Amino acid sequence: THPTDVRNGIADYVVDLIDAGGAGTIVFQDATVGDSDVATLTFDTVAFGAATGGVATAAAITDDTDCNAGTVGKFTVFSGAGDSCFTGSVTATGGGGDIILSSTSIGSGDTISISSLTYEAPN
C-alpha cells in the first residue's frame, strides 16, 4: 500500500497532466461504434485541485450541449495538448462504472453535464 503523501503525489501528477497545453477535455465515447465521440466536455484551465487523502476533485467542467447520438460506454481524459491522460468505464445509475450517468443512451443534440468528478490514486 502507498502512504497518503505518496497517494497525493500520484493523484496530483496524473491530474496535472490534464493542464498541459491549456484546458483539457473529457470525451465520452460509444464503445459499440468504433469508439466514436458522443460528447466532449472541457475542464477549467486548472482541472483539479490538490489531492487530499489520495483524492483530487475537479474544478468546474463545461457541459456539452450538442452531443452526437450514441450509447456511451467509456471515456478518455485528454490534456490541453491532446495527449490521453486516463480512460474509464461509463454506466447508467446502478451500473458501477467509473463515471455514472443518468442514462448512457444519448440523443443528437442532448446535453451531458458532470456535477462532480474525482480522481483517486491507488491505495
N, C-alpha and C positions, 0 to 999 in steps of 0.2 A: 504494500500500500504506500501511497505518497502522503507525506505530511502536508498540512494545509498550505504552508508557504510555497511548496512545490506545485500543488494543485492550482494555486492562484497564478503562479508564473506560467504554467501551461495554458490556462484559460486566457490570460492576458495576451500571451504570444499569439494564440490562434485568432482571437477576435481582433487584435491589432493588425493582422494581415489584411483584413477587410478594408481598412482605411487607406491602403497603399494605392496611390493614383487617383484619389478622390473618393466620392461616395460609392460604397459597394452596393450590390443588389442581391436579392434572394429571388431565384427563378423557380416557379412551380412548374413541374413537367408532367406530361401524360405518359406514363410508363408503358401504356399499351400501344402507343402510336409512335414508336421510334424516338422516345424522349422529346417529343415536340413541346415547345414552350406554351404554357397556358397563361401564365401571368408573370410579370416582373415588378417587384416592389423595391423601392430604393431606401437604403439606410440613411441616417444623418451622416454628415462628413466624419464625425466620431461615432462609430456604430454602436459601441458598447462602453459602459463604464468599467472601472477597475473591478476585478474579481474579489469576492469575499467568500470565504468558505469553499473556494474552488468553483464558484458560480459567477459568471458575468451576465449582466442584464442589459438588453438592448435599449438604446435610446429610441426615439420615435422612428417609425417606419412608414413611409408614404404608401398609401393604398394604390393598387392598380384598379382603375375604374373602367377599363375597357378590355376585359380578358378575352382570350380566344376560347372557343368551346373545347371541352375535353374532360377526361376523368383524371384528376391529379393523383399521382401515386408516389411522387418523390420530389425533393427539392435540392437545389445546389446553391450555395452561397458563393458569390464571386467578389473579388476585390474591385476597387475602382479602376484598376488596370486590366481587369478582365480575367484574372487568374482564379481558378477554382480553389476555394479555401476548405470547404467541407460539404458533405451531402447527407441526406437522411430520408426517412420514410414519411409519408403523409397518409393519414387515415381520417375517416369521419369520427365523430364523437363515439367513444366506446371502443375504438379500434386499436388503441395503444401505440400509435405512430409517434415518431419524434416530433412532428407537428400535427396537431389535431384541428381540422376544420369542421364547421357545422355540417358541410357536405363536400364531398370530393367531386361531385358532378357539377361542372361549371358550364354555364351557357355563354354564348358570344355576347360580349358587352357587359357581362356581370362584373361585380366588384369583389376583390379579395382584399381583406384587411387583416392585420395582425395586431391584437390588443396587447400581447406581451410575448417576449421571447427571451429565453436564457440559453447560455452555453455552459455546460458543466464538464469540467476536466475529470478524467478517470480517477477513481479512488485509489 
